[in-house]
């Protein structure tokens, strides 16, 4: 649409927002929304986004997402319109409170970024901002919902950002905001956030899958029509009002499955699912109607006995309700059918916010028991935050994407836990005291250890002992954020007690010598006992692992000691001295980079710089052709990671300001080591066929081959030197042609 001027475009966008709001069931508070728009429009006047459009178009777009796609009302719409005013203009939170009241001011304050942070200068402020969001979320869930809307619009307009910014924002989105949207039940938004992140991180793979989806669309439509025809007839006989939709798996989900299952696009069989959405005869009959539809369609197609998911009787923690059944179609293909009412569908699309429609305007923060439970878990984590940015984000994220299991107490009470939860997690979910004294459990009346993983349907009786103590190994046993946080808190508290006891013992020991404990004394004794810091030294005294004696007094009195050699190694003021731990000059180190000189330009990896300037990450072993990025560490060195590497994902979220957009510029001159895994049915001469293909046909050097056969099934790992990803693809294609080989994947 063409506009005569920008003001006309802005007014038209605002009118669209008002029209959308008037079409909702919320109270029609048009006056305060208009007031908020006029205030924000004036505050942002003359400011533009990187795309060139007036800045006010961003708050307007966020407000439209809040209204249309999340389903919130006037308070949230006003907060969305005002969310950048405090951060980007001279107005303060107090100004917002005076004009719009305390509730809108509180939400705007929660949405306003903060500078710096407790996580140190090397971490981005993202973790601290996220923590602030979660703290405010405890008071009002709308803060996080508006923040997700803000992130969604930023992702939709990410094209105008520099590549390194794109990777940072896309990485944060995939690591934090998509799981958060999922946990809050915003399924549609979660899918779009994942797809947009994937589109910017792996543009070529995104286009490939999109093209393949378009090419197979006709075949899918045909399968859908044929599969649903008899289902429609049956539902018509039942007299239900319904609609049947085809749900096509999202691009990111398809790619994710291809990566985790090591299969090509053609072997992803659950791309198509069918969704039956019905109007229940009455709200009381809603659950019965779900099961009636299930029984009716099971008479038409054979159901898979292990793939029935009943989230109607036991909703997910994000409020999701539906009955999932997998049926065998006439063409021999398994197709998942999701059965939900219109109410369940609204909650699946809009999450907890959709409860506004069904709770007669009840406060969203009081709506759902499961949401309150989750907020309590977050509160526990925030009460005892991790000191490191990445630890904090990991702890928060631990429970966001977890699939749930349902277990029972001895009295039959249902408890919801994330998948892979152990007996220890269950014990801490009941009470901290039960967790800290847990020695094991009886699961289905059988004795099991703390580390036993629970399954849905297990009945668990926790066994405790007053003499049991929390040990550091428990942090590896626990799978839930709540249990890990509690264990870490207990261990830290016990360590503090041992330090206090150690200080008392040290003070008493030195009292007779009239020596007082101060910084200089602690420094000398900590070095003598080779402890990393004062706390570790005092804790060792408190635990009894260090006994104080004459050597300590000799050091403090300045007498010679057998430890004098040790101090010769310490670099007192001479920065050229090296300790034994430093790397020998023979080992080449990547060249240090002056981070201030790095611009927003894309880093080019070529034959001249890849070997002496940059380090290739050991965690993911990228090679030319892989989508990669650079990470500048605290020493100014650049490490190259694959973009989808889990470590890189965490780095993008916590240290996004140190990410550099990177591209390969090699020309098949250097070789890189890769590992190819093969699997299949064993036969005579198979290894010979494999080596013939690699060495003779493709002229590739093999470094190492290991083959193991168990009961006729072989697994092999081949280390090869290749130039780039094209070489790997050629090798995999050739190996797949060999008779008996079923799977070939790059490690």
C-alpha positions as CSV (number, residue, x, y, z in Angstrom):
1,X,0.0,0.0,0.0
2,X,1.3,3.5,-0.9
3,X,1.1,6.3,1.6
4,X,1.4,10.0,0.9
5,X,3.7,10.4,4.0
6,X,5.0,8.5,6.9
7,X,2.6,10.0,9.4
8,X,-0.3,8.5,7.4
9,X,1.4,5.1,7.4
10,X,1.8,5.3,11.2
11,X,-1.8,6.4,11.8
12,X,-3.0,3.6,9.5
13,X,-1.0,1.0,11.4
14,X,-2.4,2.3,14.7
15,X,-6.0,2.1,13.3
16,X,-5.4,-1.5,12.4
17,X,-4.3,-2.2,15.9
18,X,-7.4,-0.6,17.3
19,X,-9.7,-2.5,14.9
20,X,-8.0,-5.8,16.0
21,X,-8.4,-4.9,19.7
22,X,-12.1,-4.0,19.2
23,X,-12.7,-7.4,17.6
24,X,-11.5,-9.2,20.9
25,X,-13.6,-10.0,24.0
26,X,-11.5,-7.8,26.2
27,X,-12.9,-4.6,27.8
28,X,-12.9,-1.8,25.3
29,X,-10.3,0.6,26.8
30,X,-9.6,2.5,23.6
31,X,-8.8,5.7,25.4
32,X,-5.7,4.5,27.3
33,X,-4.3,2.6,24.3
34,X,-4.7,5.9,22.2
35,X,-2.9,7.8,25.0
36,X,-0.1,5.3,25.1
37,X,0.3,5.4,21.3
38,X,0.4,9.2,21.2
39,X,3.0,9.3,24.0
40,X,5.2,6.7,22.4
41,X,4.9,8.3,18.9
42,X,6.0,11.6,20.3
43,X,8.8,10.1,22.3
44,X,10.3,8.2,19.3
45,X,9.8,11.0,16.8
46,X,12.6,11.3,14.3
47,X,14.2,8.0,15.4
48,X,14.6,5.3,12.7
49,X,15.3,1.5,12.8
50,X,18.2,0.0,10.8
51,X,15.7,-0.9,8.1
52,X,15.0,2.8,7.6
53,X,11.3,2.8,8.8
54,X,10.2,5.1,11.7
55,X,11.0,3.5,15.1
56,X,7.3,3.7,16.3
57,X,6.4,1.0,13.7
58,X,8.3,-1.5,15.9
59,X,6.2,-0.9,19.1
60,X,3.1,-0.9,17.0
61,X,4.0,-4.3,15.5
62,X,4.8,-5.7,18.9
63,X,1.4,-4.5,20.2
64,X,-0.3,-6.2,17.2
65,X,1.4,-9.5,18.0
66,X,0.4,-9.1,21.7
67,X,-3.2,-8.5,20.7
68,X,-3.7,-10.9,17.8
69,X,-1.2,-13.8,18.3
70,X,-1.1,-14.0,22.1
71,X,-4.5,-12.6,22.9
72,X,-3.7,-10.1,25.6
73,X,-5.7,-7.0,26.6
74,X,-5.3,-3.2,27.0
75,X,-2.7,-3.2,29.8
76,X,-0.4,-5.4,27.7
77,X,-1.0,-3.5,24.5
78,X,-0.1,-0.2,26.3
79,X,3.0,-1.8,27.8
80,X,4.0,-3.1,24.3
81,X,3.6,0.4,22.8
82,X,5.7,1.9,25.6
83,X,8.3,-0.9,26.0
84,X,11.2,1.0,24.5
85,X,10.4,4.5,25.7
86,X,12.4,4.3,29.0
87,X,15.4,2.7,27.3
88,X,15.7,4.9,24.2
89,X,14.4,8.3,25.4
90,X,14.8,10.6,28.4
91,X,11.6,9.5,30.0
92,X,11.9,7.4,33.2
93,X,9.8,4.6,34.8
94,X,8.5,7.2,37.2
95,X,7.2,9.3,34.3
96,X,5.3,6.2,33.0
97,X,3.9,5.5,36.4
98,X,2.6,9.1,36.8
99,X,0.9,9.0,33.4
100,X,-0.2,5.4,33.1
101,X,-0.3,4.0,36.6
102,X,1.8,1.5,38.6
103,X,0.9,-1.8,36.7
104,X,1.9,-0.6,33.2
105,X,5.1,1.0,34.7
106,X,6.0,-2.2,36.4
107,X,5.7,-4.2,33.2
108,X,7.6,-1.5,31.2
109,X,10.4,-1.6,33.8
110,X,10.6,-5.4,33.5
111,X,10.9,-5.0,29.7
112,X,13.7,-2.4,29.9
113,X,17.2,-3.7,29.3
114,X,19.9,-3.0,32.0
115,X,23.5,-2.1,31.4
116,X,26.4,-4.1,32.7
117,X,25.5,-7.0,35.0
118,X,26.7,-9.3,37.7
119,X,28.1,-11.8,35.3
120,X,31.4,-10.0,34.5
121,X,32.6,-7.9,31.6
122,X,33.2,-10.8,29.3
123,X,29.6,-12.0,29.3
124,X,26.9,-10.2,27.4
125,X,24.2,-8.5,29.4
126,X,21.7,-11.1,27.9
127,X,21.8,-13.4,31.0
128,X,21.4,-10.5,33.4
129,X,18.5,-9.1,31.3
130,X,16.9,-12.5,31.2
131,X,17.2,-12.8,35.0
132,X,15.5,-9.5,35.4
133,X,12.7,-10.6,33.1
134,X,12.1,-13.8,35.1
135,X,12.2,-11.8,38.4
136,X,9.5,-9.5,37.1
137,X,7.6,-12.5,35.6
138,X,7.0,-13.7,39.2
139,X,4.8,-10.6,39.7
140,X,3.2,-10.5,36.2
141,X,3.5,-13.2,33.5
142,X,2.6,-10.6,30.9
143,X,6.2,-9.3,31.0
144,X,7.6,-12.4,29.4
145,X,4.7,-12.7,26.9
146,X,5.4,-9.1,25.6
147,X,9.1,-9.8,25.5
148,X,8.5,-12.9,23.4
149,X,6.3,-10.7,21.0
150,X,9.2,-8.2,20.9
151,X,11.7,-10.9,20.0
152,X,9.3,-12.3,17.3
153,X,9.1,-8.9,15.6
154,X,12.9,-8.5,15.8
155,X,13.3,-11.9,14.2
156,X,10.9,-11.0,11.4
157,X,12.9,-7.9,10.6
158,X,16.4,-9.4,11.2
159,X,17.5,-8.9,7.6
160,X,18.6,-5.4,8.2
161,X,21.2,-6.5,10.9
162,X,24.9,-7.3,10.2
163,X,25.7,-11.0,9.9
164,X,27.4,-11.3,13.3
165,X,24.4,-9.6,15.0
166,X,22.1,-12.1,13.1
167,X,24.0,-15.1,14.5
168,X,23.9,-13.6,18.0
169,X,20.2,-12.8,18.0
170,X,19.2,-16.1,16.2
171,X,21.4,-18.1,18.7
172,X,19.8,-16.4,21.7
173,X,16.3,-17.0,20.2
174,X,16.9,-20.7,19.7
175,X,18.6,-21.2,23.0
176,X,16.2,-19.2,25.2
177,X,13.1,-17.6,23.7
178,X,11.8,-20.6,21.6
179,X,12.0,-23.0,24.6
180,X,10.3,-20.3,26.7
181,X,7.5,-19.8,24.2
182,X,7.1,-23.6,24.1
183,X,6.9,-23.8,27.9
184,X,4.3,-21.0,28.0
185,X,2.2,-22.9,25.4
186,X,2.9,-20.5,22.5
187,X,3.3,-23.3,20.0
188,X,2.8,-21.2,16.9
189,X,5.2,-18.5,18.0
190,X,7.8,-21.1,19.1
191,X,7.7,-22.7,15.6
192,X,8.1,-19.4,13.9
193,X,11.0,-18.4,16.2
194,X,12.8,-21.7,15.4
195,X,12.2,-21.4,11.7
196,X,13.5,-17.8,11.5
197,X,16.6,-18.7,13.6
198,X,17.3,-21.6,11.3
199,X,16.8,-19.5,8.2
200,X,19.5,-17.0,9.3
201,X,21.9,-19.6,10.7
202,X,21.7,-22.1,7.9
203,X,20.2,-20.3,4.8
204,X,21.1,-23.0,2.2
205,X,19.7,-25.9,4.3
206,X,16.6,-23.8,4.9
207,X,16.0,-23.2,1.2
208,X,16.7,-26.9,0.3
209,X,14.1,-28.2,2.7
210,X,11.6,-25.5,1.7
211,X,12.0,-26.5,-2.0
212,X,11.6,-30.2,-1.1
213,X,8.4,-29.4,0.8
214,X,7.0,-27.6,-2.2
215,X,8.0,-30.5,-4.5
216,X,6.2,-33.1,-2.3
217,X,3.2,-30.9,-1.5
218,X,0.9,-32.5,-4.2
219,X,1.6,-36.0,-3.0
220,X,0.9,-35.0,0.6
221,X,-2.4,-33.3,-0.4
222,X,-3.4,-36.5,-2.1
223,X,-2.5,-38.7,0.9
224,X,-4.4,-36.2,3.2
225,X,-7.6,-36.2,1.1
226,X,-7.7,-40.0,0.8
227,X,-6.9,-40.6,4.5
228,X,-9.5,-38.1,5.9
229,X,-12.4,-39.0,3.5
230,X,-13.7,-42.0,5.6
231,X,-12.9,-40.1,8.9
232,X,-15.2,-37.2,7.7
233,X,-18.0,-39.7,6.9
234,X,-17.7,-41.2,10.4
235,X,-17.7,-37.8,12.2
236,X,-20.7,-36.6,10.1
237,X,-22.6,-39.7,11.4
238,X,-21.7,-38.7,15.0
239,X,-23.3,-35.2,14.5
240,X,-20.3,-33.3,15.6
241,X,-19.3,-29.8,14.4
242,X,-15.6,-30.2,13.4
243,X,-12.8,-29.2,11.0
244,X,-9.9,-31.3,9.8
245,X,-6.5,-29.7,9.0
246,X,-3.3,-31.0,7.7
247,X,-0.3,-30.1,9.9
248,X,3.0,-30.1,8.0
249,X,6.1,-30.4,10.1
250,X,8.1,-27.2,10.4
251,X,11.3,-26.7,8.4
252,X,13.4,-26.5,11.5
253,X,11.8,-29.6,13.0
254,X,12.5,-31.6,9.8
255,X,16.2,-30.4,9.8
256,X,16.5,-31.2,13.5
257,X,15.2,-34.7,12.9
258,X,17.6,-35.2,9.9
259,X,20.5,-34.2,12.2
260,X,19.6,-36.3,15.3
261,X,18.4,-39.4,13.4
262,X,21.1,-39.1,10.6
263,X,18.5,-39.5,7.9
264,X,17.9,-37.6,4.5
265,X,14.7,-35.6,3.9
266,X,13.1,-38.6,2.1
267,X,13.3,-40.7,5.3
268,X,11.5,-38.3,7.6
269,X,8.1,-40.0,7.6
270,X,6.1,-37.8,10.0
271,X,6.1,-34.7,7.9
272,X,2.3,-34.9,7.6
273,X,0.0,-35.1,10.6
274,X,-3.8,-34.7,10.8
275,X,-5.6,-32.4,13.3
276,X,-9.3,-32.9,14.2
277,X,-10.7,-29.8,15.9
278,X,-14.3,-30.1,17.1
279,X,-17.0,-28.2,19.0
280,X,-17.9,-30.2,22.1
281,X,-21.6,-30.9,22.7
282,X,-21.1,-29.3,26.1
283,X,-18.0,-28.4,28.2
284,X,-18.8,-31.4,30.5
285,X,-18.7,-33.7,27.5
286,X,-15.5,-32.3,26.0
287,X,-13.2,-35.1,27.3
288,X,-15.8,-37.9,26.4
289,X,-16.1,-36.4,22.9
290,X,-12.3,-36.8,22.4
291,X,-12.3,-40.4,23.3
292,X,-15.5,-41.1,21.2
293,X,-13.7,-39.7,18.1
294,X,-10.7,-41.8,18.9
295,X,-12.8,-45.0,19.1
296,X,-14.6,-44.1,15.9
297,X,-11.4,-43.5,13.8
298,X,-9.7,-46.6,15.3
299,X,-12.4,-48.7,13.7
300,X,-11.4,-47.3,10.3
301,X,-7.6,-47.5,10.7
302,X,-5.4,-49.7,12.9
303,X,-3.9,-47.7,15.7
304,X,-0.2,-48.1,16.8
305,X,-0.5,-49.5,20.4
306,X,2.7,-47.7,21.7
307,X,1.9,-44.3,20.2
308,X,-1.2,-43.2,22.1
309,X,-0.6,-40.0,24.0
310,X,-3.4,-38.9,26.5
311,X,-2.8,-35.2,27.3
312,X,-6.5,-34.7,27.8
313,X,-6.7,-36.5,31.2
314,X,-3.1,-35.3,32.1
315,X,-2.4,-31.9,30.4
316,X,1.3,-30.9,29.8
317,X,2.9,-28.4,32.2
318,X,2.3,-25.6,29.6
319,X,-1.5,-26.3,29.6
320,X,-1.5,-28.3,26.3
321,X,-4.4,-30.7,26.0
322,X,-5.0,-33.2,23.1
323,X,-5.4,-36.8,22.4
324,X,-2.7,-38.1,20.0
325,X,-3.1,-41.4,18.1
326,X,-1.0,-42.9,15.3
327,X,-2.9,-44.8,12.6
328,X,-1.8,-47.0,9.7
329,X,-3.1,-45.5,6.4
330,X,-4.1,-47.6,3.5
331,X,-0.8,-46.8,1.7
332,X,1.2,-48.5,4.6
333,X,2.2,-45.1,6.1
334,X,1.8,-44.3,9.8
335,X,0.0,-40.9,10.3
336,X,-0.4,-39.1,13.6
337,X,-3.9,-37.8,14.3
338,X,-4.3,-35.0,17.0
339,X,-7.8,-34.7,18.5
340,X,-8.7,-31.5,20.3
341,X,-11.6,-29.2,21.0
342,X,-11.7,-25.6,19.9
343,X,-10.8,-24.6,23.5
344,X,-7.8,-27.0,23.5
345,X,-6.7,-25.7,20.1
346,X,-6.8,-22.0,21.3
347,X,-4.6,-23.0,24.3
348,X,-2.3,-25.0,22.1
349,X,-1.8,-21.9,19.8
350,X,-1.9,-19.1,22.3
351,X,-0.9,-20.8,25.5
352,X,-1.9,-19.6,29.0
353,X,-3.0,-16.3,27.5
354,X,-5.9,-18.1,25.8
355,X,-7.4,-18.8,29.2
356,X,-8.7,-15.2,29.1
357,X,-11.4,-16.4,26.7
358,X,-12.5,-19.2,29.1
359,X,-12.1,-17.7,32.6
360,X,-14.4,-14.7,32.4
361,X,-11.6,-12.2,32.6
362,X,-9.8,-13.9,35.6
363,X,-6.2,-12.8,36.3
364,X,-3.9,-14.8,34.1
365,X,-1.3,-15.2,36.8
366,X,-3.9,-17.0,39.0
367,X,-5.3,-19.2,36.2
368,X,-3.2,-22.3,36.2
369,X,-1.8,-24.4,38.9
370,X,0.9,-25.8,36.5
371,X,2.0,-22.3,35.5
372,X,2.3,-21.3,39.2
373,X,4.4,-24.5,39.9
374,X,6.7,-23.5,37.1
375,X,7.0,-19.9,38.4
376,X,7.9,-21.4,41.8
377,X,10.7,-23.4,40.2
378,X,12.0,-20.2,38.6
379,X,11.7,-18.4,41.9
380,X,13.8,-21.1,43.6
381,X,16.5,-20.7,41.0
382,X,16.5,-16.9,41.3
383,X,16.7,-17.1,45.1
384,X,20.1,-18.9,44.6
385,X,21.4,-17.8,41.2
386,X,24.5,-19.5,39.6
387,X,27.5,-17.2,39.7
388,X,28.4,-17.7,36.0
389,X,26.3,-16.5,33.1
390,X,26.3,-19.7,31.2
391,X,25.5,-21.8,34.4
392,X,22.6,-19.5,35.1
393,X,21.2,-19.8,31.6
394,X,21.7,-23.6,31.5
395,X,19.9,-24.0,34.9
396,X,16.9,-21.9,33.6
397,X,16.9,-23.8,30.3
398,X,17.2,-27.2,31.8
399,X,13.4,-27.5,32.4
400,X,12.2,-25.4,29.5
401,X,12.3,-28.0,26.7
402,X,11.9,-31.1,28.8
403,X,9.2,-33.6,27.9
404,X,7.1,-34.6,30.9
405,X,6.5,-37.9,32.7
406,X,3.9,-38.7,35.3
407,X,4.8,-40.6,38.4
408,X,2.7,-41.5,41.5
409,X,3.4,-41.2,45.2
410,X,2.6,-44.2,47.5
411,X,-0.9,-42.6,48.1
412,X,-1.6,-42.3,44.4
413,X,-1.0,-38.5,44.0
414,X,0.3,-37.6,40.5
415,X,3.6,-35.7,40.2
416,X,4.8,-34.2,36.9
417,X,8.5,-34.3,36.2
418,X,10.8,-33.7,33.2
419,X,11.8,-36.7,31.2
420,X,15.0,-38.5,32.4
421,X,14.3,-37.4,36.0
422,X,15.8,-39.6,38.7
423,X,14.8,-40.8,42.2
424,X,16.8,-37.8,43.5
425,X,14.8,-35.3,41.4
426,X,11.6,-36.8,42.7
427,X,12.8,-36.5,46.3
428,X,13.7,-32.8,45.9
429,X,10.3,-32.2,44.1
430,X,8.6,-33.3,47.3
431,X,10.7,-31.3,49.8
432,X,14.3,-30.1,50.1
433,X,14.7,-32.0,53.4
434,X,13.4,-35.2,51.8
435,X,15.9,-34.7,49.0
436,X,19.0,-34.0,51.1
437,X,18.4,-37.1,53.3
438,X,17.4,-39.4,50.4
439,X,19.3,-42.7,50.2
440,X,17.2,-44.5,47.5
441,X,13.6,-45.4,46.8
442,X,11.2,-48.3,46.1
443,X,9.9,-47.9,42.6
444,X,7.0,-50.2,41.9
445,X,7.9,-51.9,45.2
446,X,11.5,-52.7,44.0
447,X,14.6,-51.1,45.7
448,X,16.5,-48.8,43.4
449,X,19.4,-46.3,43.9
450,X,19.3,-42.5,43.7
451,X,20.4,-42.4,40.1
452,X,17.5,-44.7,38.9
453,X,15.7,-42.9,36.0
454,X,11.9,-42.8,36.4
455,X,9.3,-43.8,33.7
456,X,5.7,-42.6,33.3
457,X,3.4,-44.6,35.5
458,X,6.0,-45.5,38.2
459,X,4.9,-45.5,41.8
460,X,7.8,-44.1,43.9
461,X,8.3,-44.4,47.7
462,X,11.4,-42.3,48.8
463,X,13.7,-43.8,51.5
464,X,15.5,-41.4,53.8
465,X,18.2,-41.5,56.5
466,X,19.1,-38.7,58.9
467,X,22.8,-39.6,58.5
468,X,22.7,-39.1,54.7
469,X,24.7,-36.1,53.5
470,X,24.6,-34.3,50.1
471,X,27.7,-35.0,48.0
472,X,29.1,-33.2,44.9
473,X,28.3,-36.3,42.7
474,X,24.6,-35.6,43.2
475,X,24.8,-32.6,40.8
476,X,25.6,-35.2,38.0
477,X,22.7,-37.5,39.1
478,X,20.0,-34.7,39.2
479,X,18.3,-33.8,35.9
480,X,15.9,-31.1,37.0
481,X,16.8,-27.4,37.6
482,X,15.1,-27.4,41.0
483,X,17.1,-30.4,42.4
484,X,20.4,-29.1,41.0
485,X,19.9,-25.6,42.4
486,X,19.0,-27.0,45.8
487,X,22.1,-29.4,45.8
488,X,24.4,-26.6,44.7
489,X,23.0,-24.3,47.4
490,X,23.4,-27.0,50.1
491,X,27.0,-27.7,49.0
492,X,27.9,-24.0,49.0
493,X,26.4,-23.6,52.5
494,X,28.4,-26.5,53.8
495,X,31.5,-25.2,52.2
496,X,31.0,-21.8,53.9
497,X,30.6,-23.6,57.2
498,X,33.8,-25.5,56.7
499,X,35.6,-22.2,55.7
500,X,34.3,-20.5,58.9
501,X,35.5,-23.5,61.0
502,X,38.9,-23.4,59.2
503,X,39.2,-19.7,60.0
504,X,38.5,-20.4,63.7
505,X,41.1,-23.2,63.8
506,X,43.7,-20.9,62.0
507,X,43.0,-18.0,64.3
508,X,43.4,-20.2,67.4
509,X,46.6,-21.7,66.0
510,X,48.2,-18.4,65.4
511,X,46.9,-16.8,68.6
512,X,49.8,-18.1,70.8
513,X,52.3,-16.7,68.3
514,X,50.7,-13.3,68.4
515,X,50.1,-13.4,64.6
516,X,46.8,-12.0,63.3
517,X,45.1,-13.5,60.3
518,X,45.1,-10.9,57.5
519,X,45.5,-10.8,53.7
520,X,49.3,-11.2,53.8
521,X,49.2,-14.2,56.1
522,X,46.5,-15.9,54.0
523,X,48.4,-15.3,50.8
524,X,51.6,-16.9,52.2
525,X,49.8,-20.0,53.6
526,X,47.6,-20.5,50.6
527,X,50.7,-20.6,48.4
528,X,52.5,-22.9,50.8
529,X,49.7,-25.5,50.6
530,X,49.2,-24.9,46.9
531,X,45.5,-24.0,47.1
532,X,43.9,-21.8,44.3
533,X,42.4,-19.3,46.7
534,X,41.8,-18.4,50.4
535,X,38.4,-20.0,50.5
536,X,39.8,-23.4,49.3
537,X,42.6,-23.2,51.9
538,X,40.3,-22.4,54.8
539,X,37.9,-25.1,53.7
540,X,40.7,-27.7,53.6
541,X,41.6,-26.7,57.2
542,X,37.9,-26.9,58.3
543,X,37.5,-30.4,56.7
544,X,40.7,-31.7,58.3
545,X,42.6,-32.3,55.0
546,X,45.2,-29.7,56.1
547,X,46.8,-29.8,59.5
548,X,48.7,-26.7,60.6
549,X,52.2,-27.1,61.9
550,X,55.8,-25.8,62.1
551,X,56.1,-25.3,58.3
552,X,53.3,-22.7,58.5
553,X,55.0,-20.9,61.3
554,X,58.4,-20.9,59.6
555,X,56.9,-19.3,56.5
556,X,55.1,-16.6,58.5
557,X,58.3,-15.9,60.5
558,X,60.3,-15.6,57.3
559,X,62.5,-18.6,58.0
560,X,63.9,-20.7,55.2
561,X,61.8,-23.7,54.2
562,X,62.0,-26.7,52.0
563,X,59.4,-25.0,49.9
564,X,61.7,-22.1,48.8
565,X,62.1,-23.6,45.3
566,X,58.4,-23.3,44.8
567,X,58.5,-19.5,45.1
568,X,61.2,-19.2,42.4
569,X,58.6,-20.3,39.9
570,X,56.1,-17.6,40.8
571,X,56.3,-14.6,38.4
572,X,56.8,-11.8,40.9
573,X,56.5,-8.8,38.7
574,X,58.4,-10.3,35.8
575,X,55.9,-11.0,33.2
576,X,58.4,-12.9,31.0
577,X,58.8,-15.7,33.6
578,X,56.9,-18.9,32.8
579,X,55.5,-21.5,35.2
580,X,55.7,-25.2,34.6
581,X,52.0,-25.1,33.5
582,X,52.6,-22.8,30.5
583,X,52.7,-24.2,27.0
584,X,56.2,-24.9,25.7
585,X,57.4,-22.8,22.8
586,X,57.4,-25.8,20.5
587,X,53.6,-26.0,20.6
588,X,52.1,-23.5,18.2
589,X,49.4,-21.3,19.6
590,X,46.8,-19.5,17.5
591,X,47.8,-15.9,17.0
592,X,46.1,-13.4,19.4
593,X,43.7,-11.0,17.8
594,X,43.2,-7.4,18.7
595,X,39.4,-7.5,19.2
596,X,39.1,-3.7,18.8
597,X,40.3,-4.0,15.2
598,X,37.6,-6.5,14.3
599,X,34.8,-4.8,12.4
600,X,31.4,-6.0,11.4
601,X,32.9,-7.4,8.2
602,X,32.8,-11.2,7.6
603,X,35.9,-13.1,8.6
604,X,37.4,-15.0,5.7
605,X,39.1,-18.4,6.5
606,X,41.8,-19.2,3.9
607,X,45.0,-21.2,3.5
608,X,47.2,-18.4,4.9
609,X,45.4,-17.8,8.2
610,X,43.5,-20.9,9.2
611,X,46.5,-22.7,10.5
612,X,48.4,-20.0,12.4
613,X,45.8,-17.3,13.3
614,X,42.7,-19.3,14.3
615,X,41.9,-22.5,16.3
616,X,39.5,-25.1,15.0
617,X,37.1,-26.2,17.8
618,X,37.6,-29.7,19.2
619,X,34.0,-30.0,20.2
620,X,32.6,-30.0,16.6
621,X,35.6,-30.2,14.2
622,X,34.3,-27.9,11.4
623,X,35.7,-28.2,7.9
624,X,35.4,-26.0,4.8
625,X,31.7,-26.0,3.6
626,X,30.3,-26.2,7.1
627,X,28.3,-23.2,8.3
628,X,30.7,-21.7,10.9
629,X,31.2,-18.7,13.1
630,X,34.1,-17.3,15.1
631,X,34.3,-16.8,18.9
632,X,36.8,-14.4,20.4
633,X,37.9,-15.7,23.8
634,X,39.1,-13.6,26.8
635,X,42.7,-13.9,25.5
636,X,41.8,-12.4,22.1
637,X,42.1,-15.7,20.2
638,X,39.5,-16.7,17.7
639,X,38.0,-20.3,17.7
640,X,36.0,-21.5,14.8
641,X,32.8,-23.5,15.6
642,X,30.0,-25.0,13.5
643,X,26.9,-22.8,13.9
644,X,24.8,-25.7,15.1
645,X,27.4,-26.8,17.6
646,X,25.8,-26.9,21.2
647,X,28.8,-25.1,22.6
648,X,28.5,-22.3,19.9
649,X,24.7,-22.1,20.7
650,X,25.6,-21.3,24.4
651,X,28.3,-18.9,23.4
652,X,25.9,-17.0,21.1
653,X,23.4,-16.6,24.1
654,X,25.9,-15.6,26.8
655,X,28.7,-13.9,24.9
656,X,26.9,-12.7,21.7
657,X,29.1,-9.6,21.6
658,X,32.2,-11.8,20.9
659,X,30.7,-13.7,17.9
660,X,32.1,-12.9,14.4
661,X,30.4,-13.8,11.1
662,X,32.8,-16.2,9.3
663,X,33.1,-17.8,5.9
664,X,35.4,-20.3,4.3
665,X,37.7,-19.1,1.4
666,X,39.8,-22.3,0.9
667,X,40.5,-23.9,-2.4
668,X,41.0,-27.6,-1.7
669,X,44.6,-27.1,-0.7
670,X,44.4,-28.0,3.0
671,X,43.1,-31.3,4.4
672,X,41.0,-31.8,7.5
673,X,40.3,-34.9,9.6
674,X,36.7,-36.2,9.7
675,X,35.2,-39.4,11.1
676,X,32.6,-41.3,9.1
677,X,30.4,-43.8,10.9
678,X,29.0,-46.8,8.9
679,X,26.5,-49.5,10.0
680,X,25.0,-52.5,8.3
681,X,24.8,-56.3,7.9
682,X,28.2,-58.1,8.1
683,X,29.5,-60.2,5.2
684,X,32.7,-61.6,3.9
685,X,34.9,-59.0,2.1
686,X,33.0,-55.9,3.3
687,X,36.0,-54.1,4.8
688,X,37.9,-54.6,1.5
689,X,35.0,-53.1,-0.5
690,X,34.9,-50.0,1.9
691,X,38.7,-49.4,1.6
692,X,38.6,-49.9,-2.2
693,X,35.9,-47.2,-2.6
694,X,37.7,-44.7,-0.3
695,X,41.4,-45.2,-1.3
696,X,41.2,-46.3,-5.0
697,X,38.0,-44.8,-6.4
698,X,38.1,-41.5,-4.4
699,X,41.9,-41.2,-3.7
700,X,41.3,-40.2,-0.1
701,X,43.8,-40.9,2.6
702,X,42.6,-43.1,5.5
703,X,44.1,-42.4,8.9
704,X,42.3,-45.1,11.0
705,X,39.6,-47.7,10.6
706,X,37.8,-49.6,13.4
707,X,35.2,-52.2,12.7
708,X,33.2,-54.2,15.3
709,X,30.7,-56.9,14.6
710,X,28.0,-58.1,17.1
711,X,25.6,-60.9,16.1
712,X,25.9,-60.2,12.4
713,X,25.5,-56.4,12.7
714,X,28.7,-54.4,12.1
715,X,29.6,-50.8,13.1
716,X,32.6,-49.0,11.7
717,X,34.4,-45.7,12.3
718,X,36.7,-44.4,9.6
719,X,39.0,-41.4,10.1
720,X,39.8,-39.7,6.7
721,X,41.6,-36.6,5.5
722,X,39.3,-34.4,3.3
723,X,39.4,-31.0,1.7
724,X,35.8,-29.9,2.4
725,X,32.1,-30.9,2.9
726,X,31.8,-31.8,-0.8
727,X,34.4,-34.6,-0.3
728,X,32.4,-35.9,2.6
729,X,29.2,-35.9,0.6
730,X,30.9,-37.8,-2.3
731,X,32.3,-40.4,0.1
732,X,29.0,-40.9,1.9
733,X,27.2,-41.3,-1.5
734,X,29.7,-43.9,-2.7
735,X,29.7,-45.9,0.6
736,X,25.9,-46.1,0.5
737,X,26.2,-47.9,-2.9
738,X,28.0,-50.8,-1.2
739,X,25.9,-53.8,-0.7
740,X,25.1,-54.5,3.0
741,X,25.8,-50.9,4.2
742,X,22.5,-49.5,5.7
743,X,23.7,-46.2,7.4
744,X,26.5,-43.8,6.6
745,X,26.8,-40.5,8.6
746,X,29.5,-38.0,9.4
747,X,30.3,-37.8,13.1
